[in-house]
Amino acid sequence: HLLRKYGIDLAEYERLLSAQNGLCAICLAPESEQYNGVFHVDHCHETGRVRGLLCRGCNHLLWAIKDDVCSLRRAIEYLNSDTLI
């Protein structure tokens, strides 16, 4: 599956996992706490380039914002604001 879908083998997955100290690249959750005990392989949908390993929630976050950095910045600003509606 890894080779077919992402162009990496299990050894490359393990290298990425080691480089990330066994943690999600965004929220730092450990792989052992993930569904089926493995991370999602995050990749750029335009280039296919693998970026790293993410937990399900962080992978879905990037999918939901369509990898748009501006949307993510606005979300950060929103979370940092203390304005109540």
N, C-alpha and C positions, 0 to 999 in steps of 0.2 A: 504494500500500500504506500509506504513512504517513498519508495523509489519511483513507482508509477505516478503518484500524484504530485510529489514535491521534488523529485530528482535527487533525494538523499537516501542513504542506506541507514541501517541501524547504528553503525559505527559513528556516522555523522550526527545522528540524533543524540547519541551518548556524549559526543564531543560538545554539542550545544548545551546539553544538560549540565555537563561538568563546568563549562564556561560560565553558566548562570548559577553555579553552586546549588543545583537541584531545585531552583526556585523560579516561579513565574517572572518573566522579564519586567512586568509592570507592577503587580501587587505583592510580589515576593512570597506568595503561597507555595508550600512545598508540593512536589509532584505526588507524594504519597497520599495527599488529601484530595486528589483529583478523581473524577469519574473514571472508572476502570484503571486508576493509578497511573495515567499518562497525561501529558500535556498535548495541546493542539499545536501543530506546526503553523506558525504565522508566516504568511508570505504576501508579497505585493501582488495584487490582482492584475496590475498592468504589466509588470515585468516577469512575474513568476518567481522572483528572487526571495529565498527564505530569509526572514528577518530574525527569527528566534522562536522560543517556545513560550506559550501562554496558557494560563488556566482557561477554562471554558468561559467564565465571566468576562475576562479581559479580551479574549478573542471575539466574543459577541459585541463587546463595547466598540471595538474597532470596526466591526462589520456594520453596526448600527449607525455610526457616524461616517461610514463609507471612506474610512482612512483620511478624512478631511481634517487637516491640522487646525484650520480656522474654527471649525465647529468644536474641536477639543479645547482650544483656547477660550472660546466663549463659555464652554461648560465649566472650565476652571474659574473663570471670572465670576460666573453665576454662583458656584460653590463658595467662593471667597467673599461674596457680597453679604452684607448683613441687612439688606433691604427686605422688609416684609411687605407683602401685598395685602 
